[in-house]
Amino acid sequence: MIPPLIPKITQKDDDKHHSRPAKCLQVTPQEPPLKKTILTFGLASGIISSVLMLATFRFLSDMNHGQKALVLGYANIVFSFLLVYIGIRSYRDNLAGGTITFGRGFGIGISITLISCIFYVVTWEIVYFKFLSGFMDSYFAALIQKAQSAPGTPEAIQAKVAAIRHSQQLYENPFVNALYTFIEPFPVGLFITLISAAILRKKPRPTPTSVPATA
């Protein structure tokens, strides 16, 4: 005896369920640890700038704020900001797959610069107001002497001397002192950041597209 054919019972949503395409899991690439790079090289640059300031301060004071002292001071600043270039390159080669844009490189470099400048300012504020109050008196006295010996009318010379003495009074204000100190290293760090970001920028290579073979 042949059993009767029994139709298969299906639910209404079965066709929809089978015809629905499977969803693919979208995995978003994780951002490389940018903050760690900035903090690592920023702290290193700041510590170097502070140590160099303390180590060479005796020589700077012996030079009596002369041209040699200026050259030595800015040489220390440039040396500490070499970490800007090294930090950008380290991020590009070790964390970003060998590629980096100018904007990303500039962001890393200027962040390292700001951290280093903060160390520079804090170190000078502590040293100056705790141990060297009045250290800049000889510097302002030299400026006044130079202004008085320069040619000009007595009124013009007197105005220059008054402006120098006003700057000397402002320098004893911690906030103004910090501002003056900040603008010493920051332009150097900004310049090195721009150069480093331009040199180290590297675009990703375009992926080759496969062309289907024709018969």
C-alpha positions in Angstrom: 0.0 0.0 0.0 1.4 3.3 -1.1 1.1 5.9 1.7 -0.6 9.1 0.8 1.5 12.1 0.0 1.4 14.5 3.0 2.1 18.1 2.1 4.9 19.7 4.1 3.5 22.2 6.6 5.6 25.4 6.6 5.1 28.6 8.6 4.6 31.9 6.9 7.8 33.3 8.1 10.0 30.4 7.0 10.6 31.8 3.5 11.5 35.2 4.9 13.8 33.6 7.4 15.7 31.6 4.8 15.8 34.4 2.2 17.1 36.9 4.7 20.8 37.5 4.1 23.1 36.9 7.0 24.5 39.9 8.7 28.2 40.4 8.7 29.9 41.5 11.8 31.5 44.9 11.2 34.8 45.2 13.1 36.0 48.8 13.4 39.7 49.2 13.5 41.0 50.3 16.9 42.7 53.6 17.3 46.5 53.1 18.0 47.4 54.2 21.5 48.0 57.9 20.7 47.8 59.2 24.2 50.5 56.8 25.4 52.9 58.0 22.7 52.2 61.6 23.6 52.7 61.1 27.3 55.8 59.0 26.9 57.7 61.3 24.7 56.2 64.5 26.2 57.3 63.5 29.7 60.7 62.4 28.4 61.2 65.7 26.6 60.1 67.7 29.7 62.4 65.8 32.0 65.3 66.4 29.7 64.6 70.1 29.4 64.3 70.5 33.2 67.5 68.5 33.8 69.5 70.5 31.2 68.2 73.7 32.7 69.4 72.7 36.2 72.7 71.3 34.9 73.7 74.3 32.8 72.3 77.0 35.0 75.7 77.6 36.7 77.3 78.2 33.4 74.5 80.5 32.3 74.8 82.6 35.4 78.6 82.9 34.9 78.0 84.2 31.4 76.0 87.1 32.8 73.1 86.8 30.3 75.4 87.3 27.3 75.3 85.9 23.8 76.9 82.7 24.8 74.3 82.1 27.5 71.6 82.7 24.9 73.1 80.1 22.6 73.6 77.6 25.3 70.1 78.0 26.6 68.5 77.5 23.2 70.8 74.6 22.4 69.3 72.9 25.5 65.8 73.6 24.2 66.5 72.3 20.8 68.0 69.1 22.2 65.0 68.4 24.4 62.6 68.9 21.4 64.3 66.2 19.4 61.8 63.9 21.2 59.1 65.6 19.0 60.6 64.1 15.9 61.4 60.7 17.6 57.8 60.5 19.0 56.1 61.2 15.6 58.4 58.6 13.9 57.8 56.0 16.6 54.0 56.4 16.3 54.2 56.1 12.5 56.5 53.1 12.3 55.4 51.1 15.3 51.7 51.9 15.8 50.2 53.3 12.6 51.4 50.8 10.1 54.1 53.0 8.6 51.7 55.8 7.5 50.8 59.1 9.0 49.2 62.3 7.8 50.6 65.8 8.3 47.7 66.7 10.6 48.2 63.6 12.8 51.9 64.2 13.0 51.4 67.8 13.9 48.9 66.9 16.6 51.4 64.5 18.2 54.3 66.9 17.9 52.5 70.0 19.3 51.2 67.9 22.2 54.7 66.7 23.1 55.8 70.3 22.8 53.2 71.6 25.2 54.0 69.0 27.9 57.7 69.8 27.5 57.0 73.5 27.8 55.0 72.9 31.0 58.0 71.2 32.6 60.3 74.0 31.4 58.0 76.7 32.9 57.4 74.9 36.2 61.1 74.2 36.7 62.0 77.8 36.1 59.3 79.2 38.4 60.4 77.0 41.3 64.1 77.8 40.8 63.6 81.5 40.3 61.2 82.3 43.1 62.6 79.9 45.6 66.3 80.3 45.1 67.1 83.1 42.6 64.8 86.0 43.3 66.3 89.1 41.7 68.5 87.0 39.4 67.4 89.0 36.4 68.4 92.4 37.9 71.7 92.4 36.2 70.0 91.6 32.9 67.6 94.6 33.2 70.4 96.8 34.4 72.4 96.0 31.3 69.4 96.9 29.2 69.0 100.2 31.0 72.7 101.0 30.5 72.4 100.1 26.8 69.4 102.3 26.4 71.1 105.2 28.1 74.2 105.0 26.0 72.2 104.8 22.7 71.8 108.0 20.7 68.5 109.8 21.0 66.7 112.6 22.7 66.6 112.6 26.5 62.8 112.1 26.4 63.1 109.1 24.2 65.9 107.6 26.3 63.8 108.2 29.5 60.8 106.5 27.9 62.9 103.4 27.0 64.3 103.2 30.5 60.8 103.5 32.0 59.6 100.7 29.8 62.5 98.5 30.8 61.8 99.1 34.5 58.1 98.4 34.0 59.0 95.1 32.4 61.3 94.3 35.3 58.4 94.9 37.7 56.1 92.7 35.7 58.7 89.9 35.6 58.4 89.5 39.4 54.7 88.6 38.9 54.6 84.8 38.8 51.9 84.7 36.1 53.7 87.2 33.8 57.0 85.4 34.6 55.4 82.1 33.5 54.2 83.7 30.3 57.6 85.1 29.5 59.2 81.7 30.2 56.7 79.8 28.1 57.3 81.9 25.0 61.0 81.0 25.1 60.8 77.3 24.2 57.3 77.2 22.5 58.3 78.8 19.1 61.2 76.4 18.9 59.0 73.4 19.6 56.4 74.7 17.1 59.0 75.0 14.4 60.4 71.5 15.0 56.9 70.1 15.0 56.1 71.6 11.6 59.3 70.3 10.1 59.0 66.9 11.6 55.3 66.5 10.6 56.2 67.5 7.0 59.2 65.2 6.8 57.6 62.1 8.4 54.2 62.2 6.7 53.6 59.1 4.6 50.4 58.2 2.8 49.3 54.5 2.6 50.0 52.7 -0.6 46.9 52.2 -2.8 45.8 48.6 -2.9 46.0 47.1 -6.4 42.6 46.1 -7.9 42.4 42.7 -9.6 41.1 42.8 -13.2 38.9 39.8 -14.2 40.3 37.6 -16.9 38.5 37.7 -20.2 38.1 34.7 -22.5 
